[in-house]
């Protein structure tokens, strides 16, 4: 799959958050555009409180499954 936006780089902080929550593999199972959008969305945060809120939302949605940016979504079968 070709992304229309530049590929986001996962920061060490986000990696630690995913690892601590046990959600790294769940994140990797998402389609590339969703992973990319999540990372860009979090990194565009200006305030620390906003960044925290966005990280928490991403983690919550990963735990719940079937949710992306507060919308229902069908998981991809070819997500890597």
KEKOL-758841 format. One record per residue (C-alpha): residue number from 1; x, y, z. Coordinates in Angstrom, 3 decimals, padded with zeros to 6 digits. Example, Ala and Ser with C-alpha at 12.3 -4.5 7.8 and 13.67 -1.06 7.14 Angstrom:
// KEKOL-758841
+-----+----------+----------+----------+
| seq |       c1 |       c2 |       c3 |
+-----+----------+----------+----------+
|   1 |  012.300 | -004.500 |  007.800 |
|   2 |  013.670 | -001.060 |  007.140 |
+-----+----------+----------+----------+
***
This chain:
// KEKOL-758841
+-----+----------+----------+----------+
| seq |       c1 |       c2 |       c3 |
+-----+----------+----------+----------+
|   1 |  000.000 |  000.000 |  000.000 |
|   2 |  001.345 |  003.420 | -000.942 |
|   3 |  000.741 |  006.189 |  001.547 |
|   4 | -000.286 |  009.614 |  000.272 |
|   5 |  001.326 |  011.375 |  003.216 |
|   6 |  004.956 |  011.158 |  004.283 |
|   7 |  005.630 |  008.158 |  006.490 |
|   8 |  005.576 |  009.108 |  010.169 |
|   9 |  008.453 |  008.039 |  012.377 |
|  10 |  007.446 |  006.375 |  015.619 |
|  11 |  009.113 |  008.199 |  018.483 |
|  12 |  010.700 |  006.353 |  021.386 |
|  13 |  008.005 |  007.790 |  023.659 |
|  14 |  005.152 |  006.324 |  021.602 |
|  15 |  006.991 |  003.010 |  021.352 |
|  16 |  007.320 |  002.937 |  025.165 |
|  17 |  003.609 |  003.736 |  025.569 |
|  18 |  002.611 |  000.889 |  023.240 |
|  19 |  005.053 | -001.549 |  024.886 |
|  20 |  003.914 | -000.625 |  028.406 |
|  21 |  000.278 | -001.133 |  027.425 |
|  22 |  001.065 | -004.428 |  025.650 |
|  23 | -000.386 | -003.010 |  022.416 |
|  24 |  002.611 | -002.932 |  020.059 |
|  25 |  001.435 | -005.920 |  018.021 |
|  26 | -002.129 | -004.620 |  017.941 |
|  27 | -000.802 | -001.320 |  016.573 |
|  28 |  001.241 | -003.156 |  013.926 |
|  29 | -001.877 | -005.039 |  012.810 |
|  30 | -003.573 | -001.793 |  011.800 |
|  31 | -003.430 | -000.773 |  008.143 |
|  32 | -000.420 |  001.421 |  007.291 |
|  33 | -002.543 |  004.538 |  006.713 |
|  34 | -004.061 |  004.237 |  010.204 |
|  35 | -000.691 |  003.793 |  011.881 |
|  36 |  000.661 |  006.745 |  009.923 |
|  37 | -002.347 |  008.948 |  010.709 |
|  38 | -002.177 |  008.150 |  014.430 |
|  39 |  001.524 |  009.007 |  014.637 |
|  40 |  001.169 |  012.265 |  012.678 |
|  41 | -001.903 |  013.245 |  014.718 |
|  42 | -000.070 |  012.730 |  018.012 |
|  43 |  003.097 |  014.484 |  016.887 |
|  44 |  001.175 |  017.553 |  015.644 |
|  45 |  000.133 |  018.241 |  019.245 |
|  46 |  001.473 |  021.540 |  020.542 |
|  47 |  000.491 |  021.244 |  024.189 |
|  48 |  001.625 |  018.348 |  026.360 |
|  49 | -001.945 |  017.872 |  027.602 |
|  50 | -003.214 |  017.496 |  024.043 |
|  51 | -000.472 |  014.998 |  023.215 |
|  52 | -001.365 |  012.969 |  026.322 |
|  53 | -005.059 |  013.020 |  025.389 |
|  54 | -004.304 |  011.804 |  021.863 |
|  55 | -002.004 |  009.033 |  023.065 |
|  56 | -004.649 |  007.905 |  025.546 |
|  57 | -007.310 |  007.900 |  022.815 |
|  58 | -005.115 |  005.814 |  020.507 |
|  59 | -004.384 |  003.299 |  023.285 |
|  60 | -008.065 |  003.131 |  024.245 |
|  61 | -009.074 |  002.444 |  020.646 |
|  62 | -006.398 | -000.228 |  020.262 |
|  63 | -007.653 | -001.954 |  023.434 |
|  64 | -011.257 | -001.799 |  022.250 |
|  65 | -010.530 | -002.997 |  018.719 |
|  66 | -012.697 | -002.091 |  015.761 |
|  67 | -012.364 |  001.646 |  016.492 |
|  68 | -010.236 |  004.173 |  014.615 |
|  69 | -010.433 |  007.931 |  015.271 |
|  70 | -013.670 |  007.307 |  017.183 |
|  71 | -015.246 |  005.598 |  014.173 |
|  72 | -016.036 |  001.926 |  013.707 |
|  73 | -013.707 |  000.230 |  011.248 |
|  74 | -013.194 | -003.252 |  009.951 |
|  75 | -009.665 | -004.508 |  010.667 |
|  76 | -007.502 | -005.138 |  007.632 |
|  77 | -006.542 | -008.719 |  006.783 |
|  78 | -003.270 | -007.574 |  005.199 |
|  79 | -002.127 | -005.045 |  007.745 |
|  80 |  001.636 | -005.249 |  007.594 |
+-----+----------+----------+----------+
***
